[in-house]
Amino acid sequence: MNGADVIDIAKDAITTLLMMVGPILGIALSVGLMIAFFQALTQIQEMTLTFVPKIVAIFFSLMLLLPYMGTTIGSLMTRLADRIAGG
């Protein structure tokens, strides 16, 4: 294994990581922006109002996206196993 192989494996792992985490981060970002907009309009500065909806949204998005995440990480492992078996 040379340096190019290591960089290729690292690039594949980082791409897979971004594909798995991107949708959840996007949902958390959009919920956070909606809550911040709501707080700016109503001038309600309750600290729990920022955390609880984001936690609930992330929990439900994880429940919804867990099969996709499993398939994505499984395909990465398959590619790595094929690379190890191929030499």
PDB file with SEQRES, HELIX, SHEET and CRYST1 records, atoms N, CA, C and O in Angstrom:
SEQRES   1 A   87  MET ASN GLY ALA ASP VAL ILE ASP ILE ALA LYS ASP ALA          
SEQRES   2 A   87  ILE THR THR LEU LEU MET MET VAL GLY PRO ILE LEU GLY          
SEQRES   3 A   87  ILE ALA LEU SER VAL GLY LEU MET ILE ALA PHE PHE GLN          
SEQRES   4 A   87  ALA LEU THR GLN ILE GLN GLU MET THR LEU THR PHE VAL          
SEQRES   5 A   87  PRO LYS ILE VAL ALA ILE PHE PHE SER LEU MET LEU LEU          
SEQRES   6 A   87  LEU PRO TYR MET GLY THR THR ILE GLY SER LEU MET THR          
SEQRES   7 A   87  ARG LEU ALA ASP ARG ILE ALA GLY GLY                          
HELIX    1 AA1 GLY A    3  THR A   42  1                                  40    
HELIX    2 AA2 THR A   48  GLY A   86  1                                  39    
CRYST1    1.000    1.000    1.000  90.00  90.00  90.00 P 1           1          
ATOM      1  N   MET A   1       0.848  -1.173   0.000  1.00  0.00           N  
ATOM      2  CA  MET A   1       0.000   0.000   0.000  1.00  0.00           C  
ATOM      3  C   MET A   1       0.895   1.237   0.000  1.00  0.00           C  
ATOM      4  O   MET A   1       1.786   1.379   0.837  1.00  0.00           O  
ATOM      5  N   ASN A   2       0.644   2.106  -0.933  1.00  0.00           N  
ATOM      6  CA  ASN A   2       1.442   3.321  -1.020  1.00  0.00           C  
ATOM      7  C   ASN A   2       0.617   4.527  -0.564  1.00  0.00           C  
ATOM      8  O   ASN A   2      -0.523   4.387  -0.122  1.00  0.00           O  
ATOM      9  N   GLY A   3       1.208   5.690  -0.680  1.00  0.00           N  
ATOM     10  CA  GLY A   3       0.554   6.909  -0.218  1.00  0.00           C  
ATOM     11  C   GLY A   3      -0.711   7.250  -0.981  1.00  0.00           C  
ATOM     12  O   GLY A   3      -1.653   7.791  -0.403  1.00  0.00           O  
ATOM     13  N   ALA A   4      -0.748   6.944  -2.266  1.00  0.00           N  
ATOM     14  CA  ALA A   4      -1.941   7.233  -3.067  1.00  0.00           C  
ATOM     15  C   ALA A   4      -3.139   6.396  -2.613  1.00  0.00           C  
ATOM     16  O   ALA A   4      -4.274   6.872  -2.620  1.00  0.00           O  
ATOM     17  N   ASP A   5      -2.877   5.151  -2.219  1.00  0.00           N  
ATOM     18  CA  ASP A   5      -3.957   4.295  -1.720  1.00  0.00           C  
ATOM     19  C   ASP A   5      -4.526   4.831  -0.413  1.00  0.00           C  
ATOM     20  O   ASP A   5      -5.739   4.828  -0.203  1.00  0.00           O  
ATOM     21  N   VAL A   6      -3.644   5.288   0.455  1.00  0.00           N  
ATOM     22  CA  VAL A   6      -4.092   5.829   1.742  1.00  0.00           C  
ATOM     23  C   VAL A   6      -4.928   7.076   1.530  1.00  0.00           C  
ATOM     24  O   VAL A   6      -5.963   7.246   2.174  1.00  0.00           O  
ATOM     25  N   ILE A   7      -4.495   7.942   0.644  1.00  0.00           N  
ATOM     26  CA  ILE A   7      -5.245   9.164   0.362  1.00  0.00           C  
ATOM     27  C   ILE A   7      -6.587   8.825  -0.272  1.00  0.00           C  
ATOM     28  O   ILE A   7      -7.588   9.472   0.034  1.00  0.00           O  
ATOM     29  N   ASP A   8      -6.629   7.831  -1.141  1.00  0.00           N  
ATOM     30  CA  ASP A   8      -7.879   7.415  -1.769  1.00  0.00           C  
ATOM     31  C   ASP A   8      -8.864   6.858  -0.743  1.00  0.00           C  
ATOM     32  O   ASP A   8     -10.057   7.161  -0.793  1.00  0.00           O  
ATOM     33  N   ILE A   9      -8.364   6.046   0.183  1.00  0.00           N  
ATOM     34  CA  ILE A   9      -9.223   5.494   1.231  1.00  0.00           C  
ATOM     35  C   ILE A   9      -9.732   6.608   2.150  1.00  0.00           C  
ATOM     36  O   ILE A   9     -10.903   6.616   2.528  1.00  0.00           O  
ATOM     37  N   ALA A  10      -8.861   7.534   2.503  1.00  0.00           N  
ATOM     38  CA  ALA A  10      -9.264   8.645   3.365  1.00  0.00           C  
ATOM     39  C   ALA A  10     -10.296   9.524   2.675  1.00  0.00           C  
ATOM     40  O   ALA A  10     -11.248   9.979   3.310  1.00  0.00           O  
ATOM     41  N   LYS A  11     -10.116   9.769   1.375  1.00  0.00           N  
ATOM     42  CA  LYS A  11     -11.082  10.575   0.628  1.00  0.00           C  
ATOM     43  C   LYS A  11     -12.433   9.887   0.569  1.00  0.00           C  
ATOM     44  O   LYS A  11     -13.469  10.538   0.704  1.00  0.00           O  
ATOM     45  N   ASP A  12     -12.432   8.577   0.368  1.00  0.00           N  
ATOM     46  CA  ASP A  12     -13.673   7.810   0.328  1.00  0.00           C  
ATOM     47  C   ASP A  12     -14.371   7.838   1.687  1.00  0.00           C  
ATOM     48  O   ASP A  12     -15.595   7.953   1.756  1.00  0.00           O  
ATOM     49  N   ALA A  13     -13.596   7.733   2.764  1.00  0.00           N  
ATOM     50  CA  ALA A  13     -14.178   7.756   4.107  1.00  0.00           C  
ATOM     51  C   ALA A  13     -14.763   9.123   4.442  1.00  0.00           C  
ATOM     52  O   ALA A  13     -15.838   9.206   5.036  1.00  0.00           O  
ATOM     53  N   ILE A  14     -14.074  10.184   4.073  1.00  0.00           N  
ATOM     54  CA  ILE A  14     -14.571  11.533   4.355  1.00  0.00           C  
ATOM     55  C   ILE A  14     -15.820  11.824   3.523  1.00  0.00           C  
ATOM     56  O   ILE A  14     -16.764  12.440   4.018  1.00  0.00           O  
ATOM     57  N   THR A  15     -15.831  11.389   2.274  1.00  0.00           N  
ATOM     58  CA  THR A  15     -17.019  11.573   1.433  1.00  0.00           C  
ATOM     59  C   THR A  15     -18.212  10.826   2.009  1.00  0.00           C  
ATOM     60  O   THR A  15     -19.326  11.349   2.028  1.00  0.00           O  
ATOM     61  N   THR A  16     -17.984   9.607   2.477  1.00  0.00           N  
ATOM     62  CA  THR A  16     -19.058   8.833   3.089  1.00  0.00           C  
ATOM     63  C   THR A  16     -19.550   9.505   4.357  1.00  0.00           C  
ATOM     64  O   THR A  16     -20.755   9.553   4.606  1.00  0.00           O  
ATOM     65  N   LEU A  17     -18.634  10.025   5.162  1.00  0.00           N  
ATOM     66  CA  LEU A  17     -19.011  10.732   6.374  1.00  0.00           C  
ATOM     67  C   LEU A  17     -19.888  11.938   6.066  1.00  0.00           C  
ATOM     68  O   LEU A  17     -20.903  12.152   6.729  1.00  0.00           O  
ATOM     69  N   LEU A  18     -19.506  12.722   5.074  1.00  0.00           N  
ATOM     70  CA  LEU A  18     -20.296  13.904   4.712  1.00  0.00           C  
ATOM     71  C   LEU A  18     -21.663  13.525   4.158  1.00  0.00           C  
ATOM     72  O   LEU A  18     -22.645  14.229   4.391  1.00  0.00           O  
ATOM     73  N   MET A  19     -21.730  12.417   3.425  1.00  0.00           N  
ATOM     74  CA  MET A  19     -23.020  11.968   2.907  1.00  0.00           C  
ATOM     75  C   MET A  19     -23.936  11.495   4.031  1.00  0.00           C  
ATOM     76  O   MET A  19     -25.154  11.638   3.935  1.00  0.00           O  
ATOM     77  N   MET A  20     -23.368  10.938   5.088  1.00  0.00           N  
ATOM     78  CA  MET A  20     -24.175  10.462   6.198  1.00  0.00           C  
ATOM     79  C   MET A  20     -24.626  11.598   7.114  1.00  0.00           C  
ATOM     80  O   MET A  20     -25.766  11.602   7.578  1.00  0.00           O  
ATOM     81  N   VAL A  21     -23.755  12.546   7.372  1.00  0.00           N  
ATOM     82  CA  VAL A  21     -24.037  13.583   8.358  1.00  0.00           C  
ATOM     83  C   VAL A  21     -24.712  14.809   7.735  1.00  0.00           C  
ATOM     84  O   VAL A  21     -25.374  15.573   8.438  1.00  0.00           O  
ATOM     85  N   GLY A  22     -24.553  14.999   6.447  1.00  0.00           N  
ATOM     86  CA  GLY A  22     -25.088  16.187   5.789  1.00  0.00           C  
ATOM     87  C   GLY A  22     -26.580  16.405   5.956  1.00  0.00           C  
ATOM     88  O   GLY A  22     -26.989  17.508   6.318  1.00  0.00           O  
ATOM     89  N   PRO A  23     -27.414  15.399   5.708  1.00  0.00           N  
ATOM     90  CA  PRO A  23     -28.857  15.630   5.874  1.00  0.00           C  
ATOM     91  C   PRO A  23     -29.257  15.969   7.305  1.00  0.00           C  
ATOM     92  O   PRO A  23     -30.139  16.802   7.515  1.00  0.00           O  
ATOM     93  N   ILE A  24     -28.633  15.346   8.281  1.00  0.00           N  
ATOM     94  CA  ILE A  24     -28.983  15.626   9.673  1.00  0.00           C  
ATOM     95  C   ILE A  24     -28.546  17.036  10.060  1.00  0.00           C  
ATOM     96  O   ILE A  24     -29.271  17.748  10.755  1.00  0.00           O  
ATOM     97  N   LEU A  25     -27.363  17.433   9.611  1.00  0.00           N  
ATOM     98  CA  LEU A  25     -26.909  18.796   9.891  1.00  0.00           C  
ATOM     99  C   LEU A  25     -27.790  19.832   9.196  1.00  0.00           C  
ATOM    100  O   LEU A  25     -28.048  20.903   9.746  1.00  0.00           O  
ATOM    101  N   GLY A  26     -28.249  19.511   7.989  1.00  0.00           N  
ATOM    102  CA  GLY A  26     -29.153  20.420   7.287  1.00  0.00           C  
ATOM    103  C   GLY A  26     -30.478  20.582   8.008  1.00  0.00           C  
ATOM    104  O   GLY A  26     -31.012  21.688   8.091  1.00  0.00           O  
ATOM    105  N   ILE A  27     -31.009  19.492   8.528  1.00  0.00           N  
ATOM    106  CA  ILE A  27     -32.259  19.568   9.284  1.00  0.00           C  
ATOM    107  C   ILE A  27     -32.057  20.378  10.564  1.00  0.00           C  
ATOM    108  O   ILE A  27     -32.885  21.223  10.905  1.00  0.00           O  
ATOM    109  N   ALA A  28     -30.959  20.119  11.270  1.00  0.00           N  
ATOM    110  CA  ALA A  28     -30.677  20.867  12.498  1.00  0.00           C  
ATOM    111  C   ALA A  28     -30.486  22.354  12.209  1.00  0.00           C  
ATOM    112  O   ALA A  28     -30.927  23.202  12.984  1.00  0.00           O  
ATOM    113  N   LEU A  29     -29.835  22.666  11.103  1.00  0.00           N  
ATOM    114  CA  LEU A  29     -29.632  24.058  10.727  1.00  0.00           C  
ATOM    115  C   LEU A  29     -30.945  24.745  10.410  1.00  0.00           C  
ATOM    116  O   LEU A  29     -31.185  25.867  10.856  1.00  0.00           O  
ATOM    117  N   SER A  30     -31.801  24.077   9.639  1.00  0.00           N  
ATOM    118  CA  SER A  30     -33.075  24.699   9.270  1.00  0.00           C  
ATOM    119  C   SER A  30     -33.988  24.881  10.485  1.00  0.00           C  
ATOM    120  O   SER A  30     -34.660  25.905  10.602  1.00  0.00           O  
ATOM    121  N   VAL A  31     -34.019  23.900  11.389  1.00  0.00           N  
ATOM    122  CA  VAL A  31     -34.830  24.047  12.596  1.00  0.00           C  
ATOM    123  C   VAL A  31     -34.275  25.169  13.471  1.00  0.00           C  
ATOM    124  O   VAL A  31     -35.040  25.958  14.025  1.00  0.00           O  
ATOM    125  N   GLY A  32     -32.963  25.243  13.596  1.00  0.00           N  
ATOM    126  CA  GLY A  32     -32.355  26.319  14.378  1.00  0.00           C  
ATOM    127  C   GLY A  32     -32.638  27.692  13.807  1.00  0.00           C  
ATOM    128  O   GLY A  32     -32.888  28.639  14.553  1.00  0.00           O  
ATOM    129  N   LEU A  33     -32.601  27.811  12.477  1.00  0.00           N  
ATOM    130  CA  LEU A  33     -32.909  29.102  11.857  1.00  0.00           C  
ATOM    131  C   LEU A  33     -34.375  29.479  12.038  1.00  0.00           C  
ATOM    132  O   LEU A  33     -34.691  30.646  12.267  1.00  0.00           O  
ATOM    133  N   MET A  34     -35.274  28.497  11.938  1.00  0.00           N  
ATOM    134  CA  MET A  34     -36.696  28.797  12.154  1.00  0.00           C  
ATOM    135  C   MET A  34     -36.948  29.241  13.595  1.00  0.00           C  
ATOM    136  O   MET A  34     -37.726  30.166  13.829  1.00  0.00           O  
ATOM    137  N   ILE A  35     -36.301  28.595  14.554  1.00  0.00           N  
ATOM    138  CA  ILE A  35     -36.473  28.981  15.952  1.00  0.00           C  
ATOM    139  C   ILE A  35     -35.883  30.365  16.206  1.00  0.00           C  
ATOM    140  O   ILE A  35     -36.481  31.170  16.919  1.00  0.00           O  
ATOM    141  N   ALA A  36     -34.724  30.647  15.632  1.00  0.00           N  
ATOM    142  CA  ALA A  36     -34.115  31.967  15.799  1.00  0.00           C  
ATOM    143  C   ALA A  36     -34.986  33.053  15.173  1.00  0.00           C  
ATOM    144  O   ALA A  36     -35.118  34.144  15.728  1.00  0.00           O  
ATOM    145  N   PHE A  37     -35.581  32.753  14.017  1.00  0.00           N  
ATOM    146  CA  PHE A  37     -36.476  33.714  13.384  1.00  0.00           C  
ATOM    147  C   PHE A  37     -37.717  33.942  14.241  1.00  0.00           C  
ATOM    148  O   PHE A  37     -38.165  35.077  14.402  1.00  0.00           O  
ATOM    149  N   PHE A  38     -38.267  32.869  14.788  1.00  0.00           N  
ATOM    150  CA  PHE A  38     -39.428  32.979  15.668  1.00  0.00           C  
ATOM    151  C   PHE A  38     -39.094  33.793  16.913  1.00  0.00           C  
ATOM    152  O   PHE A  38     -39.894  34.624  17.343  1.00  0.00           O  
ATOM    153  N   GLN A  39     -37.918  33.561  17.495  1.00  0.00           N  
ATOM    154  CA  GLN A  39     -37.516  34.317  18.674  1.00  0.00           C  
ATOM    155  C   GLN A  39     -37.280  35.786  18.349  1.00  0.00           C  
ATOM    156  O   GLN A  39     -37.569  36.657  19.170  1.00  0.00           O  
ATOM    157  N   ALA A  40     -36.761  36.064  17.167  1.00  0.00           N  
ATOM    158  CA  ALA A  40     -36.543  37.460  16.786  1.00  0.00           C  
ATOM    159  C   ALA A  40     -37.864  38.183  16.559  1.00  0.00           C  
ATOM    160  O   ALA A  40     -37.996  39.364  16.880  1.00  0.00           O  
ATOM    161  N   LEU A  41     -38.835  37.473  16.007  1.00  0.00           N  
ATOM    162  CA  LEU A  41     -40.134  38.106  15.776  1.00  0.00           C  
ATOM    163  C   LEU A  41     -40.900  38.343  17.068  1.00  0.00           C  
ATOM    164  O   LEU A  41     -41.517  39.394  17.238  1.00  0.00           O  
ATOM    165  N   THR A  42     -40.867  37.388  17.968  1.00  0.00           N  
ATOM    166  CA  THR A  42     -41.671  37.485  19.185  1.00  0.00           C  
ATOM    167  C   THR A  42     -40.900  38.028  20.372  1.00  0.00           C  
ATOM    168  O   THR A  42     -41.508  38.320  21.402  1.00  0.00           O  
ATOM    169  N   GLN A  43     -39.613  38.173  20.276  1.00  0.00           N  
ATOM    170  CA  GLN A  43     -38.724  38.632  21.344  1.00  0.00           C  
ATOM    171  C   GLN A  43     -38.820  37.755  22.584  1.00  0.00           C  
ATOM    172  O   GLN A  43     -38.679  38.238  23.707  1.00  0.00           O  
ATOM    173  N   ILE A  44     -39.059  36.467  22.376  1.00  0.00           N  
ATOM    174  CA  ILE A  44     -39.033  35.492  23.459  1.00  0.00           C  
ATOM    175  C   ILE A  44     -37.605  34.962  23.537  1.00  0.00           C  
ATOM    176  O   ILE A  44     -37.092  34.421  22.558  1.00  0.00           O  
ATOM    177  N   GLN A  45     -36.972  35.111  24.671  1.00  0.00           N  
ATOM    178  CA  GLN A  45     -35.579  34.688  24.822  1.00  0.00           C  
ATOM    179  C   GLN A  45     -35.470  33.523  25.805  1.00  0.00           C  
ATOM    180  O   GLN A  45     -34.658  33.563  26.729  1.00  0.00           O  
ATOM    181  N   GLU A  46     -36.263  32.513  25.614  1.00  0.00           N  
ATOM    182  CA  GLU A  46     -36.227  31.330  26.459  1.00  0.00           C  
ATOM    183  C   GLU A  46     -35.129  30.389  25.956  1.00  0.00           C  
ATOM    184  O   GLU A  46     -35.095  30.050  24.773  1.00  0.00           O  
ATOM    185  N   MET A  47     -34.241  29.973  26.844  1.00  0.00           N  
ATOM    186  CA  MET A  47     -33.104  29.140  26.439  1.00  0.00           C  
ATOM    187  C   MET A  47     -33.532  27.736  26.017  1.00  0.00           C  
ATOM    188  O   MET A  47     -32.947  27.162  25.099  1.00  0.00           O  
ATOM    189  N   THR A  48     -34.541  27.183  26.673  1.00  0.00           N  
ATOM    190  CA  THR A  48     -34.958  25.826  26.323  1.00  0.00           C  
ATOM    191  C   THR A  48     -35.656  25.790  24.980  1.00  0.00           C  
ATOM    192  O   THR A  48     -35.738  24.731  24.358  1.00  0.00           O  
ATOM    193  N   LEU A  49     -36.160  26.920  24.521  1.00  0.00           N  
ATOM    194  CA  LEU A  49     -36.831  26.973  23.231  1.00  0.00           C  
ATOM    195  C   LEU A  49     -35.866  26.697  22.085  1.00  0.00           C  
ATOM    196  O   LEU A  49     -36.286  26.251  21.017  1.00  0.00           O  
ATOM    197  N   THR A  50     -34.594  26.955  22.291  1.00  0.00           N  
ATOM    198  CA  THR A  50     -33.630  26.691  21.221  1.00  0.00           C  
ATOM    199  C   THR A  50     -33.189  25.235  21.188  1.00  0.00           C  
ATOM    200  O   THR A  50     -32.919  24.701  20.112  1.00  0.00           O  
ATOM    201  N   PHE A  51     -33.113  24.589  22.335  1.00  0.00           N  
ATOM    202  CA  PHE A  51     -32.539  23.245  22.385  1.00  0.00           C  
ATOM    203  C   PHE A  51     -33.558  22.134  22.147  1.00  0.00           C  
ATOM    204  O   PHE A  51     -33.290  21.205  21.385  1.00  0.00           O  
ATOM    205  N   VAL A  52     -34.700  22.217  22.777  1.00  0.00           N  
ATOM    206  CA  VAL A  52     -35.654  21.107  22.744  1.00  0.00           C  
ATOM    207  C   VAL A  52     -36.149  20.805  21.326  1.00  0.00           C  
ATOM    208  O   VAL A  52     -36.131  19.638  20.935  1.00  0.00           O  
ATOM    209  N   PRO A  53     -36.589  21.786  20.538  1.00  0.00           N  
ATOM    210  CA  PRO A  53     -37.035  21.442  19.173  1.00  0.00           C  
ATOM    211  C   PRO A  53     -35.922  20.878  18.296  1.00  0.00           C  
ATOM    212  O   PRO A  53     -36.168  20.002  17.467  1.00  0.00           O  
ATOM    213  N   LYS A  54     -34.688  21.380  18.477  1.00  0.00           N  
ATOM    214  CA  LYS A  54     -33.581  20.836  17.691  1.00  0.00           C  
ATOM    215  C   LYS A  54     -33.285  19.398  18.068  1.00  0.00           C  
ATOM    216  O   LYS A  54     -33.018  18.571  17.196  1.00  0.00           O  
ATOM    217  N   ILE A  55     -33.326  19.089  19.341  1.00  0.00           N  
ATOM    218  CA  ILE A  55     -33.076  17.717  19.779  1.00  0.00           C  
ATOM    219  C   ILE A  55     -34.152  16.787  19.248  1.00  0.00           C  
ATOM    220  O   ILE A  55     -33.849  15.685  18.791  1.00  0.00           O  
ATOM    221  N   VAL A  56     -35.405  17.218  19.303  1.00  0.00           N  
ATOM    222  CA  VAL A  56     -36.512  16.396  18.799  1.00  0.00           C  
ATOM    223  C   VAL A  56     -36.384  16.202  17.289  1.00  0.00           C  
ATOM    224  O   VAL A  56     -36.583  15.094  16.790  1.00  0.00           O  
ATOM    225  N   ALA A  57     -36.052  17.271  16.556  1.00  0.00           N  
ATOM    226  CA  ALA A  57     -35.906  17.171  15.104  1.00  0.00           C  
ATOM    227  C   ALA A  57     -34.746  16.244  14.736  1.00  0.00           C  
ATOM    228  O   ALA A  57     -34.861  15.453  13.801  1.00  0.00           O  
ATOM    229  N   ILE A  58     -33.644  16.336  15.454  1.00  0.00           N  
ATOM    230  CA  ILE A  58     -32.499  15.464  15.171  1.00  0.00           C  
ATOM    231  C   ILE A  58     -32.838  14.013  15.489  1.00  0.00           C  
ATOM    232  O   ILE A  58     -32.446  13.110  14.750  1.00  0.00           O  
ATOM    233  N   PHE A  59     -33.560  13.781  16.578  1.00  0.00           N  
ATOM    234  CA  PHE A  59     -33.954  12.423  16.928  1.00  0.00           C  
ATOM    235  C   PHE A  59     -34.825  11.809  15.837  1.00  0.00           C  
ATOM    236  O   PHE A  59     -34.587  10.677  15.414  1.00  0.00           O  
ATOM    237  N   PHE A  60     -35.838  12.555  15.379  1.00  0.00           N  
ATOM    238  CA  PHE A  60     -36.715  12.009  14.343  1.00  0.00           C  
ATOM    239  C   PHE A  60     -36.006  11.864  12.999  1.00  0.00           C  
ATOM    240  O   PHE A  60     -36.296  10.937  12.242  1.00  0.00           O  
ATOM    241  N   SER A  61     -35.088  12.766  12.700  1.00  0.00           N  
ATOM    242  CA  SER A  61     -34.344  12.619  11.449  1.00  0.00           C  
ATOM    243  C   SER A  61     -33.406  11.420  11.517  1.00  0.00           C  
ATOM    244  O   SER A  61     -33.197  10.744  10.509  1.00  0.00           O  
ATOM    245  N   LEU A  62     -32.839  11.148  12.686  1.00  0.00           N  
ATOM    246  CA  LEU A  62     -32.020   9.945  12.833  1.00  0.00           C  
ATOM    247  C   LEU A  62     -32.854   8.686  12.653  1.00  0.00           C  
ATOM    248  O   LEU A  62     -32.417   7.735  12.005  1.00  0.00           O  
ATOM    249  N   MET A  63     -34.049   8.680  13.224  1.00  0.00           N  
ATOM    250  CA  MET A  63     -34.932   7.523  13.070  1.00  0.00           C  
ATOM    251  C   MET A  63     -35.309   7.322  11.598  1.00  0.00           C  
ATOM    252  O   MET A  63     -35.402   6.189  11.126  1.00  0.00           O  
ATOM    253  N   LEU A  64     -35.522   8.412  10.888  1.00  0.00           N  
ATOM    254  CA  LEU A  64     -35.916   8.342   9.480  1.00  0.00           C  
ATOM    255  C   LEU A  64     -34.737   7.969   8.577  1.00  0.00           C  
ATOM    256  O   LEU A  64     -34.907   7.207   7.625  1.00  0.00           O  
ATOM    257  N   LEU A  65     -33.562   8.491   8.863  1.00  0.00           N  
ATOM    258  CA  LEU A  65     -32.406   8.317   7.986  1.00  0.00           C  
ATOM    259  C   LEU A  65     -31.484   7.170   8.389  1.00  0.00           C  
ATOM    260  O   LEU A  65     -30.468   6.946   7.732  1.00  0.00           O  
ATOM    261  N   LEU A  66     -31.810   6.446   9.444  1.00  0.00           N  
ATOM    262  CA  LEU A  66     -30.941   5.362   9.891  1.00  0.00           C  
ATOM    263  C   LEU A  66     -30.744   4.265   8.839  1.00  0.00           C  
ATOM    264  O   LEU A  66     -29.619   3.784   8.699  1.00  0.00           O  
ATOM    265  N   PRO A  67     -31.777   3.839   8.087  1.00  0.00           N  
ATOM    266  CA  PRO A  67     -31.511   2.844   7.032  1.00  0.00           C  
ATOM    267  C   PRO A  67     -30.553   3.354   5.950  1.00  0.00           C  
ATOM    268  O   PRO A  67     -29.692   2.612   5.476  1.00  0.00           O  
ATOM    269  N   TYR A  68     -30.708   4.608   5.567  1.00  0.00           N  
ATOM    270  CA  TYR A  68     -29.802   5.206   4.575  1.00  0.00           C  
ATOM    271  C   TYR A  68     -28.371   5.240   5.107  1.00  0.00           C  
ATOM    272  O   TYR A  68     -27.426   4.944   4.376  1.00  0.00           O  
ATOM    273  N   MET A  69     -28.215   5.599   6.369  1.00  0.00           N  
ATOM    274  CA  MET A  69     -26.885   5.668   6.959  1.00  0.00           C  
ATOM    275  C   MET A  69     -26.258   4.281   7.053  1.00  0.00           C  
ATOM    276  O   MET A  69     -25.059   4.123   6.820  1.00  0.00           O  
ATOM    277  N   GLY A  70     -27.057   3.287   7.389  1.00  0.00           N  
ATOM    278  CA  GLY A  70     -26.546   1.920   7.451  1.00  0.00           C  
ATOM    279  C   GLY A  70     -26.100   1.404   6.099  1.00  0.00           C  
ATOM    280  O   GLY A  70     -25.068   0.744   5.984  1.00  0.00           O  
ATOM    281  N   THR A  71     -26.888   1.710   5.071  1.00  0.00           N  
ATOM    282  CA  THR A  71     -26.518   1.302   3.713  1.00  0.00           C  
ATOM    283  C   THR A  71     -25.234   1.994   3.264  1.00  0.00           C  
ATOM    284  O   THR A  71     -24.376   1.375   2.636  1.00  0.00           O  
ATOM    285  N   THR A  72     -25.108   3.264   3.584  1.00  0.00           N  
ATOM    286  CA  THR A  72     -23.928   4.027   3.180  1.00  0.00           C  
ATOM    287  C   THR A  72     -22.672   3.502   3.860  1.00  0.00           C  
ATOM    288  O   THR A  72     -21.652   3.307   3.200  1.00  0.00           O  
ATOM    289  N   ILE A  73     -22.727   3.270   5.162  1.00  0.00           N  
ATOM    290  CA  ILE A  73     -21.545   2.773   5.864  1.00  0.00           C  
ATOM    291  C   ILE A  73     -21.259   1.326   5.473  1.00  0.00           C  
ATOM    292  O   ILE A  73     -20.104   0.902   5.466  1.00  0.00           O  
ATOM    293  N   GLY A  74     -22.310   0.563   5.147  1.00  0.00           N  
ATOM    294  CA  GLY A  74     -22.105  -0.813   4.684  1.00  0.00           C  
ATOM    295  C   GLY A  74     -21.407  -0.863   3.339  1.00  0.00           C  
ATOM    296  O   GLY A  74     -20.552  -1.718   3.106  1.00  0.00           O  
ATOM    297  N   SER A  75     -21.773   0.056   2.451  1.00  0.00           N  
ATOM    298  CA  SER A  75     -21.103   0.082   1.144  1.00  0.00           C  
ATOM    299  C   SER A  75     -19.643   0.520   1.278  1.00  0.00           C  
ATOM    300  O   SER A  75     -18.783   0.047   0.535  1.00  0.00           O  
ATOM    301  N   LEU A  76     -19.361   1.424   2.225  1.00  0.00           N  
ATOM    302  CA  LEU A  76     -17.963   1.791   2.471  1.00  0.00           C  
ATOM    303  C   LEU A  76     -17.183   0.586   2.966  1.00  0.00           C  
ATOM    304  O   LEU A  76     -16.063   0.346   2.514  1.00  0.00           O  
ATOM    305  N   MET A  77     -17.752  -0.167   3.879  1.00  0.00           N  
ATOM    306  CA  MET A  77     -17.058  -1.347   4.404  1.00  0.00           C  
ATOM    307  C   MET A  77     -16.848  -2.392   3.313  1.00  0.00           C  
ATOM    308  O   MET A  77     -15.807  -3.048   3.271  1.00  0.00           O  
ATOM    309  N   THR A  78     -17.836  -2.548   2.430  1.00  0.00           N  
ATOM    310  CA  THR A  78     -17.684  -3.484   1.312  1.00  0.00           C  
ATOM    311  C   THR A  78     -16.543  -3.063   0.402  1.00  0.00           C  
ATOM    312  O   THR A  78     -15.731  -3.894  -0.004  1.00  0.00           O  
ATOM    313  N   ARG A  79     -16.478  -1.772   0.079  1.00  0.00           N  
ATOM    314  CA  ARG A  79     -15.384  -1.275  -0.761  1.00  0.00           C  
ATOM    315  C   ARG A  79     -14.030  -1.469  -0.103  1.00  0.00           C  
ATOM    316  O   ARG A  79     -13.058  -1.829  -0.767  1.00  0.00           O  
ATOM    317  N   LEU A  80     -13.960  -1.228   1.221  1.00  0.00           N  
ATOM    318  CA  LEU A  80     -12.699  -1.429   1.918  1.00  0.00           C  
ATOM    319  C   LEU A  80     -12.311  -2.905   1.983  1.00  0.00           C  
ATOM    320  O   LEU A  80     -11.138  -3.245   1.829  1.00  0.00           O  
ATOM    321  N   ALA A  81     -13.292  -3.782   2.211  1.00  0.00           N  
ATOM    322  CA  ALA A  81     -13.004  -5.224   2.256  1.00  0.00           C  
ATOM    323  C   ALA A  81     -12.553  -5.722   0.892  1.00  0.00           C  
ATOM    324  O   ALA A  81     -11.637  -6.540   0.808  1.00  0.00           O  
ATOM    325  N   ASP A  82     -13.178  -5.245  -0.173  1.00  0.00           N  
ATOM    326  CA  ASP A  82     -12.744  -5.626  -1.524  1.00  0.00           C  
ATOM    327  C   ASP A  82     -11.317  -5.153  -1.802  1.00  0.00           C  
ATOM    328  O   ASP A  82     -10.532  -5.838  -2.459  1.00  0.00           O  
ATOM    329  N   ARG A  83     -11.006  -3.968  -1.287  1.00  0.00           N  
ATOM    330  CA  ARG A  83      -9.660  -3.427  -1.488  1.00  0.00           C  
ATOM    331  C   ARG A  83      -8.626  -4.243  -0.701  1.00  0.00           C  
ATOM    332  O   ARG A  83      -7.519  -4.479  -1.185  1.00  0.00           O  
ATOM    333  N   ILE A  84      -8.991  -4.670   0.509  1.00  0.00           N  
ATOM    334  CA  ILE A  84      -8.084  -5.486   1.313  1.00  0.00           C  
ATOM    335  C   ILE A  84      -7.894  -6.854   0.681  1.00  0.00           C  
ATOM    336  O   ILE A  84      -6.776  -7.365   0.613  1.00  0.00           O  
ATOM    337  N   ALA A  85      -9.001  -7.452   0.212  1.00  0.00           N  
ATOM    338  CA  ALA A  85      -8.915  -8.788  -0.399  1.00  0.00           C  
ATOM    339  C   ALA A  85      -8.165  -8.739  -1.722  1.00  0.00           C  
ATOM    340  O   ALA A  85      -7.473  -9.691  -2.080  1.00  0.00           O  
ATOM    341  N   GLY A  86      -8.300  -7.623  -2.458  1.00  0.00           N  
ATOM    342  CA  GLY A  86      -7.626  -7.512  -3.750  1.00  0.00           C  
ATOM    343  C   GLY A  86      -6.145  -7.237  -3.633  1.00  0.00           C  
ATOM    344  O   GLY A  86      -5.388  -7.462  -4.577  1.00  0.00           O  
ATOM    345  N   GLY A  87      -5.737  -6.760  -2.498  1.00  0.00           N  
ATOM    346  CA  GLY A  87      -4.311  -6.526  -2.294  1.00  0.00           C  
ATOM    347  C   GLY A  87      -3.975  -5.166  -2.640  1.00  0.00           C  
ATOM    348  O   GLY A  87      -2.814  -4.771  -2.536  1.00  0.00           O  
TER     349      GLY A  87                                                      
END                                                                             
